[in-house]
Amino acid sequence: MAISLWLNFPAILIELWFHYTSALHSFYVNCGGKEETINNITYEADPDKVGTSTFYRSTTHWAFSSSDIFLDDHTEEDALVLENKQLSSSIGQLYSNARLSPSSLTYYAFCLHNATYNVSLHFTEIQFTDGKNYSSLGRRIFDVYIQGKRELKDFNIKDEAGGAGKPILKNFTANVSDGTLEIRLQWTGKGTTVIPMRGVYGPLISAISVFDPVYKPQSESRGGISAVAKVGIVAAAAFATFLLVVGILWWSGCLRRRSTLERDLKGIELQTGSFTLRQIKDATNNFDAANKIGEGGFGPVYKGILADGKEIAVKQLSARSNQGNREFVTEIGMISALQHPHLVKLYGCCIEGNQLMLIYEYLENNSLARALFGTS
């Protein structure tokens, strides 16, 4: 369990770092309009003319949902995007476009860094007019909720701004604790619904500005660690963790044992082959007790049959110390060097994981000990 945790620790570090660095600290949208850059702030485009009851997710970290339909039997298409080109020259592109909804319009910002944000909502009434004409009689009234809390009740853009076509900015603060910010505009059935035509009502918004006033980019922070340096720190931590895991495995003997054996075997000219643990398991039917033919000082001896039909005797060593390793190497060296018709033949060995095995020729009706050392 502990080793598994250590093995996954570098990945955990990298994932946490990626989550931190990819978290957003601001969110700007030009609702119903194209991308605009104002005072070095880029407002993302939001021009899609989707249906009224819909959920739309951008290619970045925000989305909006709209519900219900307009009470207008004569409109071929429910328009959610409004534009008043006559106002663009006087109030700018940020306020000459807007997104509209018949009942509920909700914007979501995802992957935000948990913090307290300044939220600014930009409004301009671009459907109704001033003066004494019929269109000036329209009244748009709705509520505004941020993070589920009602911040504005019976909000009327035209009245608050002092007339149609005039920008107004409403500022709030909102706490983000789960990476998500929700801004909802809700029509509650108040105001007019048929001026200047049937189906003109519902919440409307021109732009959204959200930012963390405390956050400063690393390039602007004094004494801050750059992103490249932080990535280097994470990489170094991951490498150190890898070395620690290797050290733990070495200390526990998992790697030391095999390395010692390989070093001891190096230089011995073996006239034998090597076997995999899979081959030996298949030959002995996974060390079935029925195939056990004896017990030696270093462990049990099993009879087995290789894939080519050759019968073998498998001496499974259970030595866990360096002394056992030396005896293992000594036995391989001696038997492989002494090839004689009257001596049992050593086919090879298996060194895999914590398994140390010698594979001998199987001699019918005699024990391996007798074949090796005689009756005495």
C-alpha positions in Angstrom: 0.0 0.0 0.0 2.7 2.4 1.0 4.9 1.5 -2.0 1.9 1.9 -4.3 1.3 5.4 -2.8 4.9 6.4 -3.3 4.9 5.1 -6.9 1.9 7.3 -7.7 3.1 10.3 -5.7 4.9 11.9 -8.7 1.7 11.7 -10.8 -0.3 13.1 -7.9 2.1 16.0 -7.6 1.9 16.8 -11.3 -1.9 16.5 -11.3 -2.2 18.9 -8.3 0.2 21.3 -10.0 -1.6 21.2 -13.3 -4.9 21.9 -11.5 -3.4 24.9 -9.8 -1.8 26.4 -12.8 -4.8 25.7 -15.1 -7.2 27.4 -12.7 -8.6 30.7 -13.9 -8.5 34.0 -12.0 -10.8 36.0 -14.4 -13.7 35.6 -16.7 -14.8 38.2 -19.4 -17.6 37.7 -21.9 -19.2 40.1 -24.5 -22.7 38.7 -24.2 -24.3 38.4 -27.7 -21.3 40.0 -29.4 -17.9 39.3 -30.9 -14.6 39.4 -29.2 -13.6 42.8 -28.0 -10.5 44.2 -26.3 -11.1 47.1 -24.0 -8.4 48.6 -21.7 -6.2 45.6 -22.4 -9.0 43.2 -21.3 -10.3 40.8 -23.9 -13.9 39.9 -23.7 -14.7 36.5 -25.3 -17.1 36.3 -28.1 -20.7 35.1 -27.4 -22.5 35.5 -30.8 -24.2 32.1 -31.2 -27.8 32.4 -32.1 -29.0 29.2 -30.5 -32.6 28.4 -29.5 -34.3 29.8 -26.4 -34.4 26.6 -24.4 -30.8 25.4 -24.6 -27.5 24.9 -22.9 -24.4 26.1 -24.7 -20.8 25.5 -23.6 -17.9 27.5 -25.1 -14.6 26.0 -26.1 -13.0 27.7 -23.1 -14.2 27.6 -19.5 -17.7 29.1 -19.5 -21.2 28.2 -20.6 -24.8 29.6 -20.5 -28.3 28.1 -20.3 -31.6 29.6 -21.4 -35.1 28.4 -20.7 -38.7 28.9 -21.9 -40.0 30.4 -25.1 -41.3 33.9 -26.0 -45.0 34.5 -26.0 -45.0 35.4 -29.7 -46.9 33.4 -32.2 -45.6 35.5 -35.2 -41.9 35.2 -34.7 -40.3 32.7 -37.0 -37.2 32.4 -34.8 -36.7 33.2 -31.1 -33.8 35.6 -31.1 -31.4 35.4 -28.2 -28.9 37.8 -29.6 -29.7 41.5 -30.0 -27.8 44.2 -31.8 -28.4 47.9 -32.1 -25.9 49.3 -34.7 -27.0 52.8 -34.1 -25.6 52.7 -30.6 -22.3 51.2 -31.4 -20.6 54.5 -32.3 -21.7 56.3 -29.1 -21.4 53.6 -26.4 -19.1 51.0 -28.0 -19.4 47.4 -29.2 -19.5 46.1 -25.6 -23.0 47.7 -25.1 -24.5 47.6 -28.6 -25.0 43.8 -28.4 -26.8 41.8 -25.8 -28.1 38.3 -25.0 -31.8 37.9 -24.2 -33.9 35.1 -22.7 -37.6 34.7 -22.3 -37.4 33.5 -18.7 -34.1 32.5 -17.3 -30.6 33.2 -18.5 -27.7 31.7 -16.5 -23.9 32.0 -17.2 -21.4 29.6 -15.7 -17.7 30.0 -15.2 -15.7 26.8 -14.6 -12.2 26.0 -13.4 -11.9 29.2 -11.3 -9.4 29.4 -8.5 -11.2 29.4 -5.2 -11.3 33.0 -4.1 -13.5 36.1 -3.6 -14.2 37.7 -7.0 -15.3 41.1 -8.1 -18.3 40.6 -10.4 -19.4 43.4 -12.8 -22.5 43.1 -14.9 -22.9 45.4 -17.9 -26.4 46.4 -19.0 -27.9 48.7 -21.7 -31.5 48.7 -22.8 -31.2 48.4 -26.6 -34.8 47.2 -27.4 -36.8 50.0 -25.9 -36.5 53.7 -26.7 -36.9 57.0 -25.0 -39.3 59.8 -25.9 -43.1 59.6 -26.4 -43.3 56.9 -29.0 -45.0 53.5 -28.4 -41.6 51.7 -27.9 -40.7 53.9 -25.0 -43.6 52.4 -22.9 -41.8 49.0 -22.6 -40.6 48.0 -19.2 -38.1 45.1 -18.7 -38.0 43.9 -15.1 -36.1 40.9 -13.8 -34.1 39.6 -10.8 -30.3 38.9 -10.6 -28.8 36.0 -8.6 -25.1 35.4 -8.1 -24.1 32.0 -6.5 -27.8 31.5 -5.7 -28.1 34.7 -3.7 -30.5 37.4 -5.1 -28.5 40.5 -5.6 -31.0 42.6 -7.5 -34.8 42.5 -7.2 -37.2 44.0 -9.9 -34.2 45.4 -11.8 -35.2 47.7 -14.6 -32.2 48.6 -16.9 -33.8 51.7 -18.4 -34.8 53.2 -15.1 -31.5 52.4 -13.4 -29.4 53.8 -16.3 -31.6 56.9 -16.7 -32.8 56.1 -20.2 -32.6 53.7 -23.1 -29.2 53.1 -24.8 -27.3 54.2 -21.7 -24.8 51.8 -20.1 -25.0 50.9 -16.5 -22.6 48.8 -14.5 -23.6 46.8 -11.4 -20.8 45.6 -9.2 -20.8 42.7 -6.7 -18.5 40.3 -4.8 -18.9 36.6 -5.0 -17.1 33.7 -3.2 -16.0 30.7 -5.2 -15.3 27.6 -3.2 -15.8 24.8 -5.7 -14.3 26.3 -8.9 -17.6 27.4 -10.3 -19.4 30.7 -10.5 -23.1 31.0 -11.4 -24.8 34.2 -12.6 -28.5 33.9 -13.2 -31.0 36.5 -14.6 -34.6 35.5 -13.9 -37.8 37.0 -15.3 -40.6 36.9 -12.7 -43.6 37.9 -14.9 -43.3 41.6 -14.2 -43.1 44.4 -16.8 -44.6 44.6 -20.3 -44.7 41.6 -22.7 -46.2 43.2 -25.9 -44.3 46.5 -26.4 -43.2 47.3 -29.0 -44.5 43.9 -30.1 -45.6 40.7 -28.5 -42.8 38.7 -27.0 -40.4 41.6 -26.1 -39.5 41.0 -22.4 -37.2 38.8 -20.3 -33.7 39.4 -18.8 -31.0 41.0 -21.0 -27.3 41.5 -20.4 -24.5 43.1 -22.4 -21.3 41.8 -20.8 -19.8 40.1 -17.8 -16.5 40.9 -16.0 -15.2 38.7 -13.2 -11.8 38.9 -11.7 -9.9 38.1 -8.5 -8.6 41.5 -7.2 -5.9 39.8 -5.1 -4.4 37.7 -7.8 -1.4 39.0 -9.7 0.3 37.2 -12.6 3.8 35.9 -11.8 5.3 38.5 -14.2 3.9 41.2 -12.0 4.6 39.7 -8.6 7.8 40.7 -6.8 9.9 37.8 -5.6 7.5 35.3 -7.0 8.6 32.0 -8.4 8.1 31.7 -12.2 5.9 29.1 -13.7 9.0 27.5 -15.3 10.7 27.3 -11.9 7.7 25.7 -10.4 7.5 23.1 -13.1 11.2 22.4 -12.4 10.5 22.0 -8.7 7.7 19.6 -9.4 9.9 17.6 -11.8 12.7 17.5 -9.2 10.3 16.4 -6.6 9.1 13.6 -8.9 12.6 12.5 -9.6 13.5 12.6 -5.9 10.4 10.4 -5.2 11.5 8.0 -7.9 15.0 7.7 -6.2 13.3 7.2 -2.9 11.2 4.4 -4.2 14.3 2.7 -5.7 16.0 3.1 -2.4 13.1 1.5 -0.6 13.1 -1.4 -3.0 16.8 -1.7 -2.7 16.7 -1.6 1.1 13.9 -4.2 1.2 16.0 -6.5 -1.0 13.8 -6.5 -4.1 16.4 -5.0 -6.3 19.5 -5.7 -4.3 19.1 -9.4 -4.4 18.8 -9.6 -8.1 21.6 -7.1 -8.7 23.9 -9.1 -6.4 23.0 -12.3 -8.1 23.6 -10.8 -11.6 27.0 -9.5 -10.4 28.0 -12.8 -8.9 26.9 -14.7 -12.0 28.9 -12.3 -14.2 32.1 -13.9 -15.2 31.0 -17.5 -14.7 30.9 -19.2 -18.0 27.7 -21.2 -17.7 27.0 -24.0 -20.0 23.4 -23.7 -19.1 20.3 -21.8 -20.2 17.9 -19.6 -18.4 14.2 -20.1 -17.8 11.3 -17.7 -17.2 9.1 -18.1 -14.2 6.2 -18.6 -16.6 7.9 -21.6 -18.1 8.6 -23.2 -14.7 5.0 -22.5 -13.5 3.6 -24.2 -16.6 6.0 -27.1 -16.3 5.1 -27.8 -12.6 1.4 -26.9 -12.9 2.1 -23.8 -10.8 4.1 -25.8 -8.2 1.3 -28.2 -7.6 1.9 -30.2 -4.4 1.3 -33.4 -6.4 4.5 -32.7 -8.3 6.6 -32.2 -5.2 9.2 -35.0 -5.1 11.4 -33.9 -2.2 12.6 -31.2 0.3 16.1 -29.9 0.3 18.0 -27.7 2.7 17.2 -24.6 0.6 13.6 -25.5 -0.3 11.3 -27.9 -2.1 12.0 -29.9 -5.3 9.3 -30.3 -8.0 9.0 -32.5 -11.0 8.0 -30.8 -14.2 7.5 -31.2 -17.9 8.7 -28.5 -20.3 6.7 -27.6 -23.4 9.0 -29.8 -25.5 8.2 -32.8 -23.4 11.5 -32.8 -21.5 11.2 -33.9 -17.8 12.9 -31.7 -15.3 13.5 -31.4 -11.6 13.0 -27.8 -10.2 14.9 -26.9 -7.0 13.2 -23.9 -5.6 15.4 -21.9 -3.3 14.0 -19.8 -0.6 17.2 -18.1 0.6 16.6 -14.4 1.6 20.2 -13.5 2.6 23.5 -12.9 0.8 24.7 -16.2 2.2 21.8 -17.9 0.3 22.7 -16.0 -2.8 26.4 -17.1 -2.6 25.4 -20.8 -2.2 23.0 -20.4 -5.2 25.8 -19.0 -7.3 28.3 -21.7 -6.1 25.9 -24.5 -6.9 25.4 -23.1 -10.4 29.1 -22.7 -11.0 30.0 -26.2 -9.7 27.3 -28.1 -11.5 27.7 -26.2 -14.8 31.4 -26.8 -14.8 31.2 -30.5 -14.0 29.6 -32.1 -17.0 29.8 -35.8 -16.6 27.6 -38.7 -17.7 27.3 -39.9 -14.1 26.3 -36.5 -12.8 22.9 -35.0 -12.9 22.7 -32.4 -15.7 22.0 -28.8 -14.9 19.7 -27.4 -17.6 19.7 -23.8 -16.3 18.3 -21.4 -13.7 15.5 -19.0 -13.1 16.1 -15.6 -11.4 12.9 -13.6 -11.5 11.4 -11.4 -8.8 12.0 -13.2 -5.5 12.2 -16.6 -7.1 15.6 -18.4 -7.3 15.4 -21.8 -9.0 17.7 -24.4 -10.4 16.4 -26.6 -13.2 18.0 -30.1 -13.4 17.6 -33.2 -15.5 14.9 -35.4 -13.9 16.2 -38.9 -12.8 13.5 -41.5 -12.5 13.4 -43.6 -9.2 16.1 -41.6 -7.5 16.1 -38.4 -5.4 18.0 -35.4 -6.5 20.2 -35.5 -3.4 21.3 -39.1 -4.2 22.1 -38.1 -7.8 24.2 -35.2 -6.5 25.9 -36.6 -3.4 25.4 -40.4 -3.4 23.9 -42.6 -0.7 26.3 -41.3 2.0 
